[in-house]
Amino acid sequence: MLFFARDFEKSVSFYRDMLGMKYIEGWDREDDKGTLLSTGGTGVIEIFGEPQGKTYEGPSPVAINLALRFEDVSAVDSFYEELVAKGAENIRAPKDDAYGHHSFRIIV
């Protein structure tokens, strides 16, 4: 997954610190900056940001949907509680969805 972040530091912090993704590498050049984070296995999230002194002026994302696989429902509930304790804002607490998932919604 690749995206341009309006708030680069907040986005990196969410994926790295809240979700626990591992830092692979990053760069901060005159014309851009970015970070690669491992989602586990072969998955990578690449976050781009504006260089120092510049402000992102692109479109705002409405939402980013991220699917993670857990061993059981209680692990999803625990993960949700951990994210809220770290500062995520609850939009919808975990519940069983009609299509078979157990999911929640947050804003960070």
Phi, psi and omega per residue, in radians:
M1 nan 2.472 -3.134
L2 -2.374 2.339 3.029
F3 -2.669 2.740 3.058
F4 -1.650 2.201 -3.061
A5 -1.706 2.300 3.026
R6 -1.154 -0.732 3.088
D7 -2.064 1.598 -3.022
F8 -1.006 -0.903 -3.078
E9 -1.093 -0.715 3.127
K10 -1.140 -0.696 3.126
S11 -1.143 -0.803 3.117
V12 -1.080 -0.761 3.136
S13 -1.053 -0.717 3.136
F14 -1.041 -0.938 -3.077
Y15 -1.219 -0.670 -3.100
R16 -1.407 -0.935 -2.999
D17 -1.484 -0.707 -3.111
M18 -1.451 -0.782 -3.113
L19 -1.555 -0.235 3.081
G20 1.361 0.380 3.111
M21 -1.265 2.576 -3.058
K22 -1.540 2.331 3.077
Y23 -1.172 2.258 3.072
I24 -1.758 -1.004 3.105
E25 -2.902 2.870 3.111
G26 -2.618 2.929 3.118
W27 -2.596 2.665 3.105
D28 -2.500 1.557 -3.089
R29 -1.810 3.055 -3.127
E30 -1.061 -0.612 -3.047
D31 -1.793 -0.203 3.090
D32 -2.955 2.960 3.005
K33 -2.502 2.775 -3.120
G34 -2.909 2.960 3.133
T35 -2.526 2.458 3.014
L36 -1.915 2.282 3.128
L37 -2.220 2.431 3.128
S38 -1.494 2.313 3.059
T39 -1.593 0.001 -3.054
G40 1.801 2.606 -3.094
G41 1.080 -2.243 -3.115
T42 -1.800 0.020 -3.106
G43 -1.320 2.432 3.133
V44 -2.394 2.416 2.980
I45 -1.897 2.240 3.122
E46 -1.993 2.113 -3.113
I47 -1.958 2.178 3.089
F48 -1.819 2.575 3.076
G49 -2.468 2.978 3.107
E50 -1.385 2.581 3.083
P51 -1.140 2.870 -3.138
Q52 -0.882 2.361 3.076
G53 1.513 -0.090 3.117
K54 -1.990 2.663 -3.120
T55 -1.992 2.378 3.092
Y56 -1.156 2.274 -3.126
E57 -2.177 0.304 3.115
G58 -1.411 -3.046 -3.127
P59 -1.201 2.637 3.068
S60 -1.501 2.349 3.069
P61 -1.262 2.514 3.068
V62 -1.329 -0.774 3.130
A63 -2.895 2.698 2.972
I64 -2.084 2.119 3.122
N65 -1.652 2.247 -3.098
L66 -2.226 2.172 3.131
A67 -1.861 2.227 3.089
L68 -2.136 2.538 -3.133
R69 -1.780 2.296 3.111
F70 -2.134 2.787 -3.123
E71 -1.175 -0.645 -3.127
D72 -2.706 2.991 -3.076
V73 -1.057 -0.665 -3.110
S74 -1.113 -0.534 3.092
A75 -1.182 -0.633 3.074
V76 -1.115 -0.806 3.139
D77 -1.070 -0.727 3.116
S78 -1.129 -0.727 3.133
F79 -1.103 -0.757 3.087
Y80 -1.014 -0.838 3.138
E81 -1.053 -0.690 3.119
E82 -1.103 -0.774 3.136
L83 -1.119 -0.740 3.110
V84 -1.126 -0.694 3.106
A85 -1.119 -0.495 3.120
K86 -1.487 -0.016 3.054
G87 2.020 -0.016 3.092
A88 -1.184 2.491 3.120
E89 -1.569 2.227 3.136
N90 -1.244 2.234 3.005
I91 -1.876 -0.726 3.067
R92 -2.627 2.128 3.123
A93 -1.138 2.793 -3.139
P94 -0.981 2.403 3.074
K95 -2.715 2.826 3.075
D96 -1.362 2.270 3.117
D97 -1.677 2.722 -3.109
A98 -1.035 -0.493 -3.091
Y99 -1.576 0.189 3.002
G100 1.726 -0.038 3.107
H101 -1.612 2.763 2.981
H102 -2.008 1.911 -2.963
S103 -2.405 2.938 3.111
F104 -2.498 2.963 3.092
R105 -2.319 2.395 3.112
I106 -2.387 2.871 2.971
I107 -2.215 2.406 3.057
V108 -2.190 nan nan
